[in-house]
Amino acid sequence: MRTLLILLMITIALGMLPTATTHAQNDERCFPETGFCISGPIREYWESNGGLAVFGYPTGPVETMTIENWTGPGQWFERDRLEDHSAEGIGILAGRLGAERLEQLGRSWSLGGETDRGVDCRFSPETGYNMCGVFRAYWENNGGLERFGYPVTAEITEFIDGRDYTVQYFERRRMEFHPENAPPFNVLLGLLGNEVRANTPTGTHCATAVMWQLRGNYAEYNRTSALGCPLAGQDYEDTAGSTARFERGQMYWVNLRGGQSIIVAVYYEPNNNLSYQIFEDTWREGDPETADLTPPDGLFEPRRGFGKVWREQPEVQDKIGWALENEQAVTINYQVFEGGSLMHLWRDNVVWMFKDGAARNEPVR
């Protein structure tokens, strides 16, 4: 793979353009190598700032991304992610993929303790690291701070494509020293676009963001359960809720917006499995709170919305049994996704996943 990339870069240096098809009508430039196109401000930025050698081929279409506190159009490339901030009057920005990749690897960058080494080095007091030799020269000659950001590691050794290389991470990129190549191809930019995208959970770049209280658990659940993206307008942060334990399950009440609320009944099934049903809560203030039933000793008749569902849905009563306690108030974070929903309870420090009739819970990640 590296050999092919090097040959391609040499071809560019000789003045040959990469294979592409330009569609004048819609300003698209398409690449049969990956089947994707670039256009508009992203194409202009790609062509004006190094093209194929710097960014690589596009590996996906323009899509709506939510990154930290920003939502807007962006596009993935082999070596980068370009974000279109034109709506804010900023233009195109490259993603902070160096910092993101370190975080994915469990090595989030921290302030370095280096001092200025002087000759052949350039010190960045903002992050506490030097860049020296070929990495410094490449940084200064190919876009500097705007293109790469500050260094966020020292020079380190990483195993890439079957062998060890000396590399250095910057906020936006990873530089790799390839002594087997003649200059200027002895410094290559890592394929961070591919690496970060391959290790980014589905949903991180959805049009609607995953609630921060759910992100760690969402990433884990989504690996095997394909929750998909959050649905717009169906995120409920720190909303009022209540819960009660039953003989063979639990019930949760979740307050939504506009006077709407739901009741989730969780059932303890054989073999330690969990199932659930979700009902619209139709109980309203002024309705009877109970039916004045007489439960067995030590047990309780469920009240209010729990009691209405329990009485009106015979299968619920059969599956869940009598209440072990009266309902208790809790604070809940609840979000609905394309393939299910997640519910976080502050009191219990757990996150529930509800998908296709099966329920799971685990501690907050």
N, C-alpha and C positions, 0 to 999 in steps of 0.2 A: 504493500500500500504506500509506504513512504517513498519507494523508488519511483512509483508512478507519479506521485505528487511532485517529486523533484524534477522529473522529466517535463512535466507540465509547466512548472515554473520556469525552466530553461527555455521552453517554447515561447512563453510570454516575453521573456527577456530578449528574445530574438525578433520580437515585434509581431508575432502571430497572435491573433485574437482567439479566445476559446470558442468552441462551437456554440452557436446560439442562433435563434430565429427572432427577428424583430417584427412585431405586428404594429404597423404605423397607426392603425385606427385607434388602438387603445393604449399605445405607448408601452406595450409589453415587450420584454426581452426574455425569451424562453430557452431553457436548457434541456435538450433531450437526455443529457447524462443523468438528470434526476427527475425530469418531467415537470418541473416547476418554473414559474416565471417571476420576474421582478418588473416593477413599474413605478411611475410617479416619483415622489421624493425618495423612496427607498432605492429605486434604481439609480437615480441621480447621485445619491450618496455613495452607493456601491461602486459606480464607475469613476467617481471623482476621488476616491480615497484608497485606491489600490486594487479594486476589483477581485479577480479570482485568487491571486496570491495572498491577499489579506483576509478575505472573508470566506473564500470557497464558494461552492455552488449553493443555491437555495435548496433547502431540504423540506420545505413545507410552504403552503400558501400564506398570504397575509391573513392574520387572524386577530380577533380581539383578545388581548391579554390583560390580566390584572397582575401587576408586579408591585409589591409593597402597597403604597397608597395611590398608585396610578393605574388607570384603565385606558387602553387605547389600542390602535393597530400596531402589530409588530410582525416580524418574519424571522424564521430560523435559517441559519446558514451553517455550513460545516464547521466554521471557526468562530461564529459570532451569532448574536441575536440583535437585530436592528429594530429600534423602537421609534415610531413616528410620533413625536411630540409637537407636531405642527399646530395643533389646536391650541397649545399653550404658548405659541410663538417662539418655541425653542428649536424646532427642526428635528433632525434625526439624531438619536443618541445610541451608542453601542451599549449593550448590556454589561453589567458588572460580573462577567462570567468567571473571572479568576477568583473573586471572593466567594461566589456562589458554589464553585466546584470544591473549594477548600471546605466549605461548610458541609457539602454533601459527603465528603470524605471523613468528616468528623474532626477536621483540623482547622476550625474557624480561626482566621488570622487574629493576632493580637499585636500590640505595639512592640516593636523590636527594641533591643537594647544596644544596637550598634552605634558607633560614633563615626564621624567623617574620616574615611581612610585616605582622602586626598588624591594623590596621583592616580589617574586612570579610573577613578570612581566618582560617582555623583551620589551624594547623601540626601535622603528625603527625611527631614526631621518630622514631617507630618505623620510618618508611619514607623520611623526608626530603623530603616534599612538602607543599605548602599546598593547601587547597581554598578557593575564594573565591567571592564573589558568589552567583549563582543556584545553583551547584553546592553551595556550603556550606549555603545555606538548605534545599535539597532534602534533603541528607544529614541535617541536624539535625531536620527536620520529618517524616521518613519512615522512621525506624528506626535511623539512625545506624550505629554500629560493628557491631551484630549483623546488620543487613540488608545493609550494603555493604562492611564491612571498611575498612581504611585505604586512602588513595589510593596508587596504585603508578605513576602518571605525573603529569607536570604537565598543564595544559590543552594539547591538541594539536589539529591539524586532520586530519580524516579524510574521505575521499570515500565518502558513503553515499547510496544511492538516487539517484545521478545528480548530486549536488552536494556541496560542501564544508561540513562542520559542525565547530564547536568541540566537542570531547569531552574527557572525563577518565575514565581507567580507575581502578577501585577493585578490591580483591581479589576481590569477588564480582560486580561489575556494571560497566557502562559508561554514564555519563550523557552525554546529547547535548543541546546547546543549540539550540533551534529558534526563532529570533527571529520567524519568520513566524506563530507561534502566540501567542495571548494567554495570560498566566499563568492557571492554574498549568501549562498544557500546553506552556509554552516549554521545559521540561525533560522529556525522555522517556528511558526506559530502553531501551538497545539490545537487539536480539533475539539476545542471546548464547546462549540455549539452542539456537536454530536453528543459529547459526554454529558453535558448538563441536561440537555433535552431527554436523553435516554434514562437519566436518573431523577427526572422531575415527575412527581406524582401527577396523574391526570387531575385537573381541577385547579392547579396552581395558576394556570394562564386562562382560566375560564372567564367569561364576560362578567360573572358575578363571583366575588371572592368567597372562599371558605372562611367561616368565622374563625377568628384567631383561637378561640377556646377549643376548637375542634380539629385544628390542623394536624397535630401530631397523630391523633387517632385516625383521622381521615386518611392520612398517608398510609397507615398500616392496613386499615380495612380495605382501602381501594386497591391494594395489590392483588387481592384475591376475590373481592366482591363486586368490583366494577360499579361503584356508586355513580360515576359520571360527574357532570358539573352541577353546581347548585342552581336551583330554580330562582329566577329573579323575584324579589319581593316575599320570599318565604324563608327569611332568616329572622329569628326572634331572640334577641339578646337580653339576658338578665330579666326574663319574663316571669310573672308569678306562676307558681305551680303548686301541686300538692301530691302526696303519695300515701298509699296504705298497703300494708302487707296482708296477704290472704293465705289461706291454708295451702293452696297450690299455685301461688303466683303473686303478682303485684299489680296495682293500678296506679297510673299517673294521670294527672290532669295538667294540661298545658294551655295557658292563656295566649291566644293569638291576637291579631289586631282586629279592629272594627267590631268588637263585641263577640268575636268568634272564639271558640275553644274546642279542644279535642280531649278524648280520653283514650289512653293506651292501656290495654289489658295484656299483661305478660303471663304466660302459662308455663309452669314447670312440667315438662313432658317426661316420659320414661327415658331412660338412658342418659339422663342429665341434659337433654335437649331443651331448648327454649323456643316457644312460638309466641305470636302476638296477634292482636287485632286492634285496629284504630277506629274509633267511633266519633261522630260529631256529638259534642256535648249540647244537649237540648234542655237541660235543667236550667231554670231561671229563678232568680230571687222571688220568693212568694210561693213557689211550688212546695209541696210537702217534702220535708227533708228525709223522712223514712216512711215505711208502710207499717210501722209498729209491730214488726215480726219479733218472735221470741227465738233468739239464736241459742245454740247449745252453750253450756256453761263455759265461760272463759273466752267466748267468741263474740263478735259484734255484727250487727246488721250494717252493711255499707250505707253511707249517707249521701245526700245531695246528688251530684251528677254520677258519682260512682254507683249509688244505690239505684238510680233510674236505669242505667245501662244494665246493671246486675239483674234487676227485676224484669226488664223488657226483652232481654236477650237470654232465653233459657240456656243456650249452650255455654254462655259465659258463666252463669251460676254453676252449671254442672262441672265445668273445667276448673274453675278457680276456687270454689268453696266459699265459706264464710270469711269475713274479715278477722284478722288477728288484732287489729287496732283501729282506732278512728283515724281519719286522714290527718296528715301533718303538712304544714306549709313548707315549701322548698323553693329555691330559686333555680331556674332552668334556662339553658341555652339550647335552642332547637332549630335545626335547619333541614330543609327538604331538598333532595338531590334528584337527578334524573332516574336513578335506580333504587332509591330508598331514602331513609332519613337518619339523622344522628341527634341524640339528646344527651346533654351534659348536665349532671346534677352537682352543684357546688357542694352540697352537704355530704354526699357520698363519695365525691372525688372519682366518679366513674363516668364513662361515656357508653351509651347504648347505641347499637346499630340495629335498625329495623329494615329488613329487605326480604321481599318475596315470602312473607309469612314466617321467616326465621329471625330470631332475636339473638344478639350477642352483647356482652358487656366486658369491659376491661378498664383498668385504672387509667386515669388521665395521663397521656404521654407529654 
